[in-house]
C-alpha cells in the first residue's frame, strides 16, 4: 500500500468500480423492456479492455415512432425500403458520427459464439456523417450476416443458440449501439420471446 503524506489513505472499501466499458457492458436493464423481451448479455471485448476510449461517443438509441419502448426489429430493418425506415424511427434523419470518422467497426459478441470473433465495418462520410435510418439499415444487414454465419456454427451456450428451432432472426430487436473505444462499437440486442 502506498502512503501519501499529503492525503489520507484510501481504503479498499472506498475504491470505485467504474469502468469506461461499464455502460456498454451493462446496457439496458430487462425491467425497462416488455415482459417477453430479454437483453442479450454483453460480453466484454477482451482485446479492448486495456485501451482507453479517447473520443467516447454517446450511445446511439433506436426507437420506433409511436412505441413506448426503445428498439426496432432487425427483420424490419432488412425488409423495409430506404424510404420507410426514416419515417419509422424517431430522429430517422438525424446525422451521427460527423467529424472525421471514416468508418465504424462493429463487433458482435454473442454468448456461446465468442469463438466466431465476428466484426465488420460501416463506412461513414467524415464530413457528412451518417443518418440514423441509414445506420440502422446497415446494422440490420450486418446483424443478418452475423446470424447467417452463427446459426450453423457451434454454440457453447444452449440458452442463446441461434437457428430455426432456437432464437430466430425475426426475434432480434436492435436497441442501441455503444462506443466501446475509438471507432469500435457494440450492438445492444434484445430477443423477443413468445409472450408469457
C-alpha positions in Angstrom: 0.0 0.0 0.0 1.3 3.4 -0.9 1.1 6.1 1.7 1.0 9.7 0.6 1.9 12.2 3.3 -0.3 14.9 1.8 -3.5 12.9 1.6 -5.2 10.4 3.8 -5.0 6.7 2.8 -7.9 5.4 0.7 -9.3 2.2 2.0 -10.1 -0.6 -0.4 -13.8 -0.3 0.5 -13.8 3.3 -0.9 -12.4 2.4 -4.4 -14.6 2.9 -7.4 -15.8 0.0 -9.6 -16.2 2.4 -12.5 -15.1 1.1 -15.9 -15.0 3.0 -19.2 -16.7 -0.1 -20.7 -19.3 -0.3 -18.0 -22.3 1.2 -19.8 -21.5 -0.8 -22.9 -21.4 -4.0 -20.9 -24.4 -3.2 -18.6 -26.6 -1.5 -21.2 -30.4 -1.6 -20.8 -32.0 -3.4 -17.9 -34.6 -6.1 -18.7 -37.0 -4.3 -16.4 -37.3 -1.4 -18.9 -38.3 -3.8 -21.7 -41.6 -5.6 -22.5 -42.0 -8.7 -20.3 -41.3 -11.2 -23.1 -38.1 -9.4 -24.3 -34.7 -10.3 -22.8 -31.5 -8.4 -23.4 -28.6 -10.4 -24.8 -25.9 -10.3 -22.1 -22.9 -8.4 -23.3 -19.5 -10.0 -23.4 -16.6 -7.5 -22.8 -14.2 -7.2 -25.7 -11.1 -8.6 -24.2 -8.6 -7.0 -26.6 -10.0 -3.6 -25.8 -10.1 -3.8 -22.0 -6.7 -2.1 -21.7 -7.5 0.6 -24.2 -8.9 4.0 -23.2 -11.6 5.5 -25.3 -10.0 8.7 -26.5 -13.2 10.1 -28.2 -16.1 8.5 -26.4 -19.4 8.9 -28.3 -22.8 8.8 -26.7 -24.8 5.7 -27.3 -27.0 5.6 -30.4 -30.6 4.7 -29.4 -33.1 3.2 -31.9 -36.7 4.0 -31.1 -39.8 3.5 -33.3 -42.3 6.3 -33.6 -45.5 5.7 -31.6 -44.0 2.9 -29.5 -43.1 3.5 -25.8 -40.0 1.3 -25.6 -36.8 1.6 -27.4 -35.8 -0.9 -30.2 -36.6 -1.8 -33.7 -37.0 -5.2 -35.2 -34.0 -6.4 -37.2 -36.4 -8.1 -39.6 -38.0 -4.6 -40.3 -34.5 -3.1 -40.9 -33.8 -5.9 -43.5 -37.1 -5.9 -45.3 -38.3 -2.3 -45.3 -37.2 0.1 -48.0 -34.9 3.2 -47.5 -38.0 5.5 -47.7 -39.8 3.7 -44.9 -37.0 3.4 -42.2 -36.6 7.2 -41.7 -40.4 7.5 -41.1 -40.4 4.6 -38.7 -37.5 5.8 -36.5 -37.6 8.6 -34.0 -35.0 11.0 -35.4 -34.6 8.9 -38.5 -32.9 11.7 -40.5 -30.7 12.9 -37.6 -27.0 12.8 -38.5 -24.5 10.8 -36.4 -20.7 10.4 -36.4 -19.9 13.6 -38.2 -16.4 14.9 -37.8 -13.6 12.8 -39.1 -14.7 9.2 -38.6 -14.3 7.3 -41.9 -15.8 4.0 -40.7 -17.2 2.5 -37.6 -16.2 -1.0 -36.6 -18.8 -3.3 -35.1 -18.1 -6.3 -33.1 -20.8 -8.9 -32.4 -20.2 -10.7 -29.1 -22.9 -13.3 -28.5 -22.8 -15.7 -25.6 -21.9 -19.1 -26.9 -20.4 -17.7 -30.2 -17.4 -15.9 -28.8 -15.2 -18.1 -30.9 -16.5 -16.5 -34.1 -14.8 -13.2 -33.3 -17.2 -11.6 -35.8 -16.6 -8.0 -36.7 -17.5 -5.8 -39.6 -17.4 -2.1 -40.6 -19.8 0.5 -41.8 -18.4 3.3 -44.0 -19.1 6.9 -42.8 -18.6 10.1 -44.8 -16.3 12.1 -42.4 -17.7 15.4 -43.4 -21.4 14.5 -43.7 -21.8 11.8 -41.0 -24.5 9.1 -41.4 -28.3 9.5 -41.0 -29.7 7.3 -38.2 -32.0 5.5 -40.7 -29.1 4.6 -43.0 -27.0 3.4 -40.0 -30.0 1.3 -38.7 -30.5 -0.4 -42.1 -26.7 -1.1 -42.4 -26.7 -2.6 -38.9 -29.7 -4.7 -39.8 -27.8 -6.1 -42.8 -24.7 -6.7 -40.6 -26.7 -8.5 -37.9 -28.3 -10.6 -40.6 -24.8 -11.5 -41.9 -23.7 -12.5 -38.4 -26.8 -14.5 -37.8 -26.3 -16.3 -41.2 -22.9 -17.5 -40.0 -23.7 -18.2 -36.4 -26.8 -20.3 -36.9 -24.7 -23.0 -38.5 -21.8 -22.7 -36.0 -21.1 -24.4 -32.7 -22.7 -22.7 -29.7 -21.4 -23.4 -26.2 -24.5 -21.8 -24.5 -27.8 -23.6 -25.3 -29.9 -20.7 -23.9 -28.6 -18.3 -26.6 -28.3 -20.7 -29.6 -29.5 -19.3 -32.9 -31.4 -21.2 -35.6 -34.8 -22.2 -36.8 -35.7 -24.2 -33.6 -34.0 -21.7 -31.3 -33.5 -17.9 -31.5 -34.8 -16.8 -34.9 -33.8 -13.7 -36.8 -37.4 -12.4 -36.5 -37.0 -12.3 -32.7 -34.0 -9.9 -32.7 -34.5 -6.3 -31.7 -31.8 -3.7 -32.2 -31.9 -1.4 -29.1 -28.8 0.7 -29.3 -25.1 0.9 -30.3 -22.4 1.6 -27.6 -19.0 3.1 -28.4 -16.6 0.7 -26.5 -13.4 2.5 -27.6 -12.0 4.6 -30.6 -14.1 3.7 -33.7 -15.3 0.4 -32.2 -19.0 -0.1 -31.4 -21.0 -2.9 -29.9 -24.7 -3.6 -30.6 -27.2 -4.0 -27.8 -29.7 -6.5 -28.9 -32.9 -7.9 -27.2 -34.6 -11.1 -28.1 -38.4 -11.1 -28.2 -39.5 -14.4 -26.9 -43.1 -15.6 -27.4 -45.3 -13.9 -24.8 -46.0 -15.5 -21.4 
